[in-house]
Amino acid sequence: MFGGGSRLEDDRLAGVSHFIEHLFFKGTQRRPTSKEIADAIEGVGGFINASTDKELTAYWARVPSEHMNLGFDVLFDIVANSKLDPADVERERMVILEELRMYQDQPQDLVQNLFEELIWPDHPLGRDIAGTEESVTRLSRDDILEYADAHYRLPNLVIGAAGSLSEQETLAVVTAGLSLRSDANGGEVPIAPPGLAGPRVLVRRRDTEQAHICLGARAFSYLHPDRHALDLLNTVLGEGMSSRLFLNIRERLGLAYDVHSFTQKHRDTGYIGVYIGVEPKKAPDAVNAVVAELRALSAVEVSPDELARAKEFTKGRLRLELETTNGVAFWLTYQELLLGKIESIDEELAQVDAVTAGDVRRVAGEVFSGALQMAVIGPFARDGAFRLAIGA
């Protein structure tokens, strides 16, 4: 994992981290084509992939343990020796532009992007990780080379490994195999997002059969002492079929087929959001019902049974995520890169258990007293009902 991601990009370079991630799989000096890269890993039954986030970029491989050296070799090859061939740059530019257009045609994805634009206005966190059509179109090969050289350096890298392996052998392979620059580039300090002026509603009119709505508020970073209380709040509110949103909005009121909540955390900010997929005629009622659930969590403590279920749900999901070697490697690497330390599973579970009903109510009051933001996609000519629901 490399620290950085789309948050460090200005408007001119928007999408460059994601562009680089794509290009690194197109060929290296030793494996000149994407087929040769894929064949090396898939030839032993393995998997290889990558992802770009707002604060990191991850490259990973999963291979049988006897082929550990090969897995490292291919990963090191693509991040240190990629050709970034001009022809590949132009071909991949077209692919990414099609990817951006595809998401414009998927309202469930688009509405979350619009919601993040409201949560972090005029800030890189509020921009699509892949950039914009304009920025991707004008990115030059020199821009890409310069950005990759600045960010793909050893001080910006954390490597995690899990499985049937020897620590000494793994360290030897890593030490001998990686040829990235060892000097730091000064390291940009991410700019904190500005404050919100108040609640806002953004309606994108589309003749869809279903309305797609995201609403929520700014919340905590992954460094905040109340992050576990926020996670439990989110679980009670809208994680799974035993959550309040599912039981009340879908099962009891029959207002929406898909309704759930989610969180996003970054170094100095975050949010909690709710997605609603609803028949357009029922959209205002569904939004009002969701806002009522938010207010209820701020007004009354969750019951002991509800809190206990949320804790077991959270701890169980974490344990299940760590049943794969991929899950363990990502857990270790993510913590070291972003938190600067690695907590054990027992330490994490103890922090979840320490959260009280009072903590959940306090966090709900703090978060939901902030300015609610709402993005809507659907056949709506006016936004009055939605603005009224959140006091905009």
Summary of the structure (lengths in Angstrom):
residues: 392
radius of gyration: 22.5
end to end distance: 40.2
largest distance: 64.4
contacts: 1277
relative contact order: 0.14
helix: 53%
strand: 14%
